[in-house]
Amino acid sequence: TKNIVENAVNSADHTTLVAAVKAAGLVETLEGSGPFTVFAPTNEAFAKLPAGTVDMLLKAENKATLTKVLTYHVVSGRLSASDLKKQIKASNGKAELTTVEGGKLWASVQDNHIILTDEKGGTALVTIPNVFQSNGVIHVINSVVMPN
């Protein structure tokens, strides 16, 4: 019954993501009706980025870059893991997703897990699929995906 932001705020694994969403001014958007599919990196995922990256992105002067990175983790619509797997199967093993940022993510399946590939060739594993919200669905991922 809670929206994406209300639930993320209560997740101990997503404090970095919540801080980033607030810094980017995206709270209102992600509390909107959506629906949205959010690929939500954990704190551990953010920690994998080069040292200083998160601090740099959270600075006010880097808001545009932060917004670009965060909106790259969001796809319009409510796409469950089974929806994604159907798209993957229909697309011969690799479904192309258009992000709210305007870039592309590619979803594939490996050992029954959904894998995202970003525009730079980086990958993220969906570790917890289908966290349904009132305005969409969150899929927890283990890496931050990056737009070009």
PyMOL commands that set and color helices and strands:
alter all, ss='L'
color gray80, all
select helices_A, chain A and resi 4-9+12-24+27-31+43-47+53-57+60-71+81-90
alter helices_A, ss='H'
color red, helices_A
select strands_A, chain A and resi 36-41+74-76+95-98+104-110+113-117+123-133+136-141
alter strands_A, ss='S'
color yellow, strands_A
deselect
rebuild
show_as cartoon
